[in-house]
Amino acid sequence: MAIRIARKTIHLEGHCTVEEALPLLEALRKPGAHKVALTKCQGLHTAILQVLAAARPATLAPPADPALAGLVMPFLEASRQAAPQRSAPPASGATA
């Protein structure tokens, strides 16, 4: 499997296929700040990119391959900046 979890770090290694998108999403949904390491990733399906863009993990280590990093990291950085800030829920009893 291309996903390996060690403590709070999710490692994506080798060629990550569409089959890894759901396990990645489930891992990122667990409570706590997650780190994702793409350093050993050699290729990944666009579904993986979509999960990472939506989840916005706390830390994201880029792939070691400069060509892959050049394709993946600008997309993920842009998705972080374009995502709306989450606001706190209204206080109970508050009226609009």
SEFIDREN-46036 format. One record per atom (N, C-alpha, C, O): y, z, x; atom name; residue in three letters; residue number from 0. Coordinates in steps of 0.001 Angstrom, whole numbers. Example, Ala and Ser with C-alpha at 12.3 -4.5 7.8 and 13.67 -1.06 7.14 Angstrom:
BEGIN
ATOM       c2       c3       c1  site  code  pos
ATOM    -5690     7800    13190     N   Ala    0
ATOM    -4500     7800    12300    CA   Ala    0
ATOM    -3300     7800    13200     C   Ala    0
ATOM    -3319     8465    14236     O   Ala    0
ATOM    -2250     7080    12850     N   Ser    1
ATOM    -1060     7140    13670    CA   Ser    1
ATOM       30     7870    12900     C   Ser    1
ATOM     1138     8039    13409     O   Ser    1
! end
This chain:
BEGIN
ATOM       c2       c3       c1  site  code  pos
ATOM    -1186        0      846     N   Met    0
ATOM        0        0        0    CA   Met    0
ATOM     1236        0      882     C   Met    0
ATOM     1243      641     1933     O   Met    0
ATOM     2261     -693      482     N   Ala    1
ATOM     3473     -849     1276    CA   Ala    1
ATOM     4435      322     1121     C   Ala    1
ATOM     5448      381     1819     O   Ala    1
ATOM     4138     1260      216     N   Ile    2
ATOM     5001     2421       18    CA   Ile    2
ATOM     4289     3649      561     C   Ile    2
ATOM     3134     3923      238     O   Ile    2
ATOM     5025     4383     1404     N   Arg    3
ATOM     4500     5639     1949    CA   Arg    3
ATOM     5583     6685     1757     C   Arg    3
ATOM     6744     6461     2102     O   Arg    3
ATOM     5199     7827     1204     N   Ile    4
ATOM     6169     8891      958    CA   Ile    4
ATOM     5860    10054     1884     C   Ile    4
ATOM     4748    10582     1894     O   Ile    4
ATOM     6858    10443     2659     N   Ala    5
ATOM     6749    11579     3561    CA   Ala    5
ATOM     7920    12506     3265     C   Ala    5
ATOM     9066    12203     3597     O   Ala    5
ATOM     7623    13627     2644     N   Arg    6
ATOM     8650    14579     2198    CA   Arg    6
ATOM     9610    13882     1248     C   Arg    6
ATOM     9189    13392      200     O   Arg    6
ATOM    10876    13829     1588     N   Lys    7
ATOM    11872    13195      713    CA   Lys    7
ATOM    12229    11782     1165     C   Lys    7
ATOM    13217    11212      703     O   Lys    7
ATOM    11425    11216     2067     N   Thr    8
ATOM    11688     9852     2541    CA   Thr    8
ATOM    10625     8905     2018     C   Thr    8
ATOM     9427     9158     2144     O   Thr    8
ATOM    11083     7815     1431     N   Ile    9
ATOM    10196     6771      931    CA   Ile    9
ATOM    10258     5627     1938     C   Ile    9
ATOM    11315     5032     2147     O   Ile    9
ATOM     9130     5326     2555     N   His   10
ATOM     9052     4270     3557    CA   His   10
ATOM     8474     3008     2913     C   His   10
ATOM     7393     3044     2325     O   His   10
ATOM     9193     1908     3025     N   Leu   11
ATOM     8687      615     2575    CA   Leu   11
ATOM     8285     -143     3827     C   Leu   11
ATOM     9119     -410     4692     O   Leu   11
ATOM     7011     -490     3926     N   Glu   12
ATOM     6471    -1073     5154    CA   Glu   12
ATOM     5745    -2381     4868     C   Glu   12
ATOM     5139    -2551     3809     O   Glu   12
ATOM     5813    -3294     5819     N   Gly   13
ATOM     5122    -4570     5678    CA   Gly   13
ATOM     5784    -5431     4624     C   Gly   13
ATOM     7005    -5419     4470     O   Gly   13
ATOM     4964    -6182     3898     N   His   14
ATOM     5459    -7053     2834    CA   His   14
ATOM     5319    -6324     1502     C   His   14
ATOM     4205    -6068     1043     O   His   14
ATOM     6434    -5994      891     N   Cys   15
ATOM     6454    -5247     -367    CA   Cys   15
ATOM     6461    -6236    -1531     C   Cys   15
ATOM     7392    -7026    -1683     O   Cys   15
ATOM     5426    -6182    -2335     N   Thr   16
ATOM     5262    -7126    -3439    CA   Thr   16
ATOM     5758    -6526    -4744     C   Thr   16
ATOM     6174    -5369    -4794     O   Thr   16
ATOM     5709    -7319    -5787     N   Val   17
ATOM     6159    -6877    -7098    CA   Val   17
ATOM     5340    -5677    -7585     C   Val   17
ATOM     5835    -4859    -8361     O   Val   17
ATOM     4109    -5578    -7136     N   Glu   18
ATOM     3254    -4463    -7563    CA   Glu   18
ATOM     3787    -3114    -7095     C   Glu   18
ATOM     3451    -2087    -7686     O   Glu   18
ATOM     4606    -3094    -6051     N   Glu   19
ATOM     5159    -1836    -5553    CA   Glu   19
ATOM     6430    -1406    -6282     C   Glu   19
ATOM     6910     -296    -6050     O   Glu   19
ATOM     6984    -2235    -7142     N   Ala   20
ATOM     8242    -1907    -7812    CA   Ala   20
ATOM     8102     -678    -8711     C   Ala   20
ATOM     8955      209    -8667     O   Ala   20
ATOM     7069     -608    -9507     N   Leu   21
ATOM     6897      532   -10400    CA   Leu   21
ATOM     6620     1827    -9637     C   Leu   21
ATOM     7247     2840    -9946     O   Leu   21
ATOM     5711     1847    -8653     N   Pro   22
ATOM     5546     3085    -7876    CA   Pro   22
ATOM     6837     3513    -7166     C   Pro   22
ATOM     7105     4708    -7040     O   Pro   22
ATOM     7636     2546    -6704     N   Leu   23
ATOM     8914     2875    -6076    CA   Leu   23
ATOM     9852     3513    -7088     C   Leu   23
ATOM    10486     4528    -6797     O   Leu   23
ATOM     9943     2929    -8265     N   Leu   24
ATOM    10793     3480    -9312    CA   Leu   24
ATOM    10365     4899    -9671     C   Leu   24
ATOM    11206     5787    -9811     O   Leu   24
ATOM     9072     5110    -9819     N   Glu   25
ATOM     8572     6444   -10147    CA   Glu   25
ATOM     8895     7447    -9047     C   Glu   25
ATOM     9239     8592    -9340     O   Glu   25
ATOM     8792     7043    -7806     N   Ala   26
ATOM     9115     7935    -6688    CA   Ala   26
ATOM    10601     8269    -6672     C   Ala   26
ATOM    10980     9407    -6397     O   Ala   26
ATOM    11439     7285    -6965     N   Leu   27
ATOM    12881     7517    -6957    CA   Leu   27
ATOM    13353     8320    -8157     C   Leu   27
ATOM    14436     8904    -8112     O   Leu   27
ATOM    12576     8365    -9218     N   Arg   28
ATOM    12938     9143   -10410    CA   Arg   28
ATOM    12685    10636   -10241     C   Arg   28
ATOM    13209    11444   -11008     O   Arg   28
ATOM    11896    11003    -9254     N   Lys   29
ATOM    11627    12423    -9029    CA   Lys   29
ATOM    12918    13106    -8601     C   Lys   29
ATOM    13749    12499    -7926     O   Lys   29
ATOM    13091    14377    -8992     N   Pro   30
ATOM    14336    15081    -8674    CA   Pro   30
ATOM    14588    15190    -7174     C   Pro   30
ATOM    13656    15227    -6370     O   Pro   30
ATOM    15855    15240    -6822     N   Gly   31
ATOM    16253    15406    -5429    CA   Gly   31
ATOM    16860    14145    -4857     C   Gly   31
ATOM    16689    13046    -5386     O   Gly   31
ATOM    17573    14336    -3762     N   Ala   32
ATOM    18175    13200    -3063    CA   Ala   32
ATOM    17102    12526    -2226     C   Ala   32
ATOM    16434    13168    -1416     O   Ala   32
ATOM    16948    11247    -2427     N   His   33
ATOM    15912    10493    -1722    CA   His   33
ATOM    16497     9641     -617     C   His   33
ATOM    17613     9132     -715     O   His   33
ATOM    15713     9499      436     N   Lys   34
ATOM    16034     8576     1513    CA   Lys   34
ATOM    15019     7441     1429     C   Lys   34
ATOM    13839     7675     1167     O   Lys   34
ATOM    15472     6236     1648     N   Val   35
ATOM    14571     5084     1668    CA   Val   35
ATOM    14706     4422     3036     C   Val   35
ATOM    15804     4059     3460     O   Val   35
ATOM    13584     4274     3711     N   Ala   36
ATOM    13556     3646     5025    CA   Ala   36
ATOM    12924     2268     4915     C   Ala   36
ATOM    11755     2134     4554     O   Ala   36
ATOM    13705     1256     5229     N   Leu   37
ATOM    13220     -122     5229    CA   Leu   37
ATOM    12950     -602     6651     C   Leu   37
ATOM    12717    -1792     6864     O   Leu   37
ATOM    12978      293     7615     N   Thr   38
ATOM    12900      -91     9025    CA   Thr   38
ATOM    11650     -885     9370     C   Thr   38
ATOM    11699    -1743    10252     O   Thr   38
ATOM    10529     -624     8700     N   Lys   39
ATOM     9290    -1351     8991    CA   Lys   39
ATOM     8974    -2412     7938     C   Lys   39
ATOM     7884    -2984     7923     O   Lys   39
ATOM     9938    -2663     7065     N   Cys   40
ATOM     9753    -3668     6014    CA   Cys   40
ATOM     9914    -5060     6622     C   Cys   40
ATOM    10858    -5324     7367     O   Cys   40
ATOM     8973    -5942     6289     N   Gln   41
ATOM     9007    -7314     6803    CA   Gln   41
ATOM     9380    -8324     5729     C   Gln   41
ATOM     9682    -9478     6032     O   Gln   41
ATOM     9359    -7894     4495     N   Gly   42
ATOM     9703    -8763     3379    CA   Gly   42
ATOM     9570    -7974     2094     C   Gly   42
ATOM     8746    -7064     2006     O   Gly   42
ATOM    10376    -8315     1091     N   Leu   43
ATOM    10261    -7590     -167    CA   Leu   43
ATOM    10606    -8473    -1345     C   Leu   43
ATOM    11449    -9366    -1264     O   Leu   43
ATOM     9936    -8199    -2427     N   His   44
ATOM    10123    -8931    -3678    CA   His   44
ATOM    11472    -8540    -4280     C   His   44
ATOM    11954    -7430    -4058     O   His   44
ATOM    12070    -9439    -5031     N   Thr   45
ATOM    13365    -9142    -5634    CA   Thr   45
ATOM    13295    -7981    -6621     C   Thr   45
ATOM    14313    -7335    -6873     O   Thr   45
ATOM    12129    -7701    -7182     N   Ala   46
ATOM    11989    -6539    -8065    CA   Ala   46
ATOM    12248    -5247    -7294     C   Ala   46
ATOM    12811    -4298    -7841     O   Ala   46
ATOM    11839    -5207    -6028     N   Ile   47
ATOM    12101    -4042    -5186    CA   Ile   47
ATOM    13606    -3900    -4972     C   Ile   47
ATOM    14146    -2796    -5041     O   Ile   47
ATOM    14273    -5010    -4714     N   Leu   48
ATOM    15734    -4976    -4551    CA   Leu   48
ATOM    16421    -4460    -5810     C   Leu   48
ATOM    17370    -3681    -5727     O   Leu   48
ATOM    15948    -4888    -6961     N   Gln   49
ATOM    16545    -4448    -8217    CA   Gln   49
ATOM    16362    -2956    -8426     C   Gln   49
ATOM    17281    -2277    -8883     O   Gln   49
ATOM    15194    -2442    -8099     N   Val   50
ATOM    14945     -999    -8224    CA   Val   50
ATOM    15877     -236    -7290     C   Val   50
ATOM    16488      750    -7701     O   Val   50
ATOM    15995     -677    -6045     N   Leu   51
ATOM    16867       -4    -5090    CA   Leu   51
ATOM    18332      -78    -5519     C   Leu   51
ATOM    19073      893    -5370     O   Leu   51
ATOM    18745    -1219    -6045     N   Ala   52
ATOM    20131    -1373    -6494    CA   Ala   52
ATOM    20429     -450    -7670     C   Ala   52
ATOM    21509      138    -7738     O   Ala   52
ATOM    19490     -320    -8587     N   Ala   53
ATOM    19697      531    -9758    CA   Ala   53
ATOM    19613     2012    -9414     C   Ala   53
ATOM    20377     2818    -9946     O   Ala   53
ATOM    18696     2372    -8533     N   Ala   54
ATOM    18475     3783    -8213    CA   Ala   54
ATOM    19531     4341    -7266     C   Ala   54
ATOM    19824     5536    -7296     O   Ala   54
ATOM    20097     3494    -6438     N   Arg   55
ATOM    21096     3909    -5454    CA   Arg   55
ATOM    20663     5169    -4708     C   Arg   55
ATOM    21268     6225    -4889     O   Arg   55
ATOM    19619     5076    -3869     N   Pro   56
ATOM    19157     6254    -3141    CA   Pro   56
ATOM    20253     6821    -2242     C   Pro   56
ATOM    21164     6105    -1826     O   Pro   56
ATOM    20149     8123    -1949     N   Ala   57
ATOM    21172     8813    -1161    CA   Ala   57
ATOM    21368     8168      203     C   Ala   57
ATOM    22502     7990      647     O   Ala   57
ATOM    20291     7822      862     N   Thr   58
ATOM    20349     7201     2183    CA   Thr   58
ATOM    19422     6001     2200     C   Thr   58
ATOM    18328     6036     1636     O   Thr   58
ATOM    19868     4947     2849     N   Leu   59
ATOM    19082     3721     2930    CA   Leu   59
ATOM    19120     3211     4363     C   Leu   59
ATOM    20162     2760     4838     O   Leu   59
ATOM    17977     3282     5057     N   Ala   60
ATOM    17886     2782     6430    CA   Ala   60
ATOM    17535     1299     6377     C   Ala   60
ATOM    16567      924     5715     O   Ala   60
ATOM    18301      447     7059     N   Pro   61
ATOM    18080     -999     6971    CA   Pro   61
ATOM    16820    -1459     7691     C   Pro   61
ATOM    16289     -754     8549     O   Pro   61
ATOM    16346    -2653     7331     N   Pro   62
ATOM    15200    -3227     8041    CA   Pro   62
ATOM    15537    -3472     9510     C   Pro   62
ATOM    16685    -3750     9855     O   Pro   62
ATOM    14528    -3365    10368     N   Ala   63
ATOM    14725    -3631    11796    CA   Ala   63
ATOM    14978    -5116    12044     C   Ala   63
ATOM    15700    -5473    12975     O   Ala   63
ATOM    14392    -5982    11220     N   Asp   64
ATOM    14577    -7423    11355    CA   Asp   64
ATOM    16012    -7779    10960     C   Asp   64
ATOM    16387    -7592     9803     O   Asp   64
ATOM    16822    -8288    11894     N   Pro   65
ATOM    18218    -8578    11579    CA   Pro   65
ATOM    18411    -9621    10477     C   Pro   65
ATOM    19372    -9536     9712     O   Pro   65
ATOM    17522   -10591    10388     N   Ala   66
ATOM    17645   -11605     9332    CA   Ala   66
ATOM    17427   -10981     7958     C   Ala   66
ATOM    18184   -11247     7025     O   Ala   66
ATOM    16393   -10152     7835     N   Leu   67
ATOM    16123    -9479     6559    CA   Leu   67
ATOM    17236    -8502     6228     C   Leu   67
ATOM    17673    -8424     5080     O   Leu   67
ATOM    17695    -7760     7217     N   Ala   68
ATOM    18790    -6806     6999    CA   Ala   68
ATOM    20049    -7538     6540     C   Ala   68
ATOM    20783    -7045     5684     O   Ala   68
ATOM    20294    -8715     7112     N   Gly   69
ATOM    21465    -9501     6736    CA   Gly   69
ATOM    21421   -10007     5309     C   Gly   69
ATOM    22465   -10244     4702     O   Gly   69
ATOM    20236   -10173     4773     N   Leu   70
ATOM    20090   -10610     3381    CA   Leu   70
ATOM    20108    -9441     2408     C   Leu   70
ATOM    20731    -9514     1349     O   Leu   70
ATOM    19433    -8381     2767     N   Val   71
ATOM    19202    -7260     1847    CA   Val   71
ATOM    20377    -6283     1789     C   Val   71
ATOM    20816    -5908      702     O   Val   71
ATOM    20881    -5875     2933     N   Met   72
ATOM    21875    -4804     2964    CA   Met   72
ATOM    23197    -5160     2284     C   Met   72
ATOM    23741    -4312     1578     O   Met   72
ATOM    23743    -6366     2457     N   Pro   73
ATOM    24985    -6678     1731    CA   Pro   73
ATOM    24812    -6587      212     C   Pro   73
ATOM    25705    -6115     -491     O   Pro   73
ATOM    23656    -7041     -290     N   Phe   74
ATOM    23399    -6950    -1726    CA   Phe   74
ATOM    23358    -5498    -2178     C   Phe   74
ATOM    23966    -5146    -3189     O   Phe   74
ATOM    22643    -4649    -1437     N   Leu   75
ATOM    22518    -3242    -1824    CA   Leu   75
ATOM    23848    -2505    -1697     C   Leu   75
ATOM    24166    -1657    -2531     O   Leu   75
ATOM    24617    -2815     -678     N   Glu   76
ATOM    25936    -2189     -527    CA   Glu   76
ATOM    26866    -2621    -1657     C   Glu   76
ATOM    27604    -1798    -2198     O   Glu   76
ATOM    26838    -3889    -2013     N   Ala   77
ATOM    27684    -4379    -3101    CA   Ala   77
ATOM    27288    -3743    -4424     C   Ala   77
ATOM    28152    -3440    -5247     O   Ala   77
ATOM    26001    -3537    -4640     N   Ser   78
ATOM    25562    -2920    -5890    CA   Ser   78
ATOM    25981    -1459    -5950     C   Ser   78
ATOM    26255     -943    -7033     O   Ser   78
ATOM    26036     -789    -4815     N   Arg   79
ATOM    26513      601    -4781    CA   Arg   79
ATOM    27991      663    -5156     C   Arg   79
ATOM    28405     1536    -5920     O   Arg   79
ATOM    28778     -254    -4623     N   Gln   80
ATOM    30215     -234    -4869    CA   Gln   80
ATOM    30560     -695    -6277     C   Gln   80
ATOM    31553     -243    -6847     O   Gln   80
ATOM    29758    -1584    -6845     N   Ala   81
ATOM    30046    -2133    -8174    CA   Ala   81
ATOM    29578    -1214    -9290     C   Ala   81
ATOM    30030    -1348   -10427     O   Ala   81
ATOM    28684     -288    -8986     N   Ala   82
ATOM    28129      583   -10027    CA   Ala   82
ATOM    29202     1539   -10529     C   Ala   82
ATOM    29937     2123    -9732     O   Ala   82
ATOM    29296     1701   -11845     N   Pro   83
ATOM    30283     2632   -12390    CA   Pro   83
ATOM    29923     4062   -12006     C   Pro   83
ATOM    28749     4411   -11877     O   Pro   83
ATOM    30933     4865   -11829     N   Gln   84
ATOM    30710     6272   -11517    CA   Gln   84
ATOM    30196     6965   -12765     C   Gln   84
ATOM    30683     6737   -13872     O   Gln   84
ATOM    29210     7809   -12563     N   Arg   85
ATOM    28670     8566   -13691    CA   Arg   85
ATOM    29593     9735   -13979     C   Arg   85
ATOM    29957    10490   -13077     O   Arg   85
ATOM    29964     9877   -15232     N   Ser   86
ATOM    30853    10975   -15598    CA   Ser   86
ATOM    30044    12132   -16158     C   Ser   86
ATOM    28919    11960   -16628     O   Ser   86
ATOM    30640    13307   -16096     N   Ala   87
ATOM    29975    14502   -16613    CA   Ala   87
ATOM    29971    14438   -18128     C   Ala   87
ATOM    30903    13908   -18733     O   Ala   87
ATOM    28919    14979   -18749     N   Pro   88
ATOM    28888    14987   -20214    CA   Pro   88
ATOM    29984    15898   -20750     C   Pro   88
ATOM    30382    16850   -20080     O   Pro   88
ATOM    30478    15611   -21959     N   Pro   89
ATOM    31549    16452   -22524    CA   Pro   89
ATOM    31056    17872   -22754     C   Pro   89
ATOM    29881    18103   -23038     O   Pro   89
ATOM    31978    18812   -22626     N   Ala   90
ATOM    31631    20216   -22858    CA   Ala   90
ATOM    31247    20402   -24312     C   Ala   90
ATOM    31792    19734   -25191     O   Ala   90
ATOM    30308    21309   -24574     N   Ser   91
ATOM    29861    21510   -25954    CA   Ser   91
ATOM    31009    22066   -26772     C   Ser   91
ATOM    31778    22906   -26306     O   Ser   91
ATOM    31108    21592   -27979     N   Gly   92
ATOM    32166    22040   -28874    CA   Gly   92
ATOM    33457    21269   -28684     C   Gly   92
ATOM    34404    21464   -29446     O   Gly   92
ATOM    33520    20406   -27697     N   Ala   93
ATOM    34734    19626   -27457    CA   Ala   93
ATOM    34837    18513   -28491     C   Ala   93
ATOM    33834    17927   -28898     O   Ala   93
ATOM    36047    18241   -28899     N   Thr   94
ATOM    36256    17151   -29845    CA   Thr   94
ATOM    37054    16051   -29171     C   Thr   94
ATOM    37829    16298   -28247     O   Thr   94
ATOM    36851    14842   -29645     N   Ala   95
ATOM    37546    13698   -29029    CA   Ala   95
ATOM    38805    13377   -29744     C   Ala   95
ATOM    39512    12446   -29361     O   Ala   95
! end
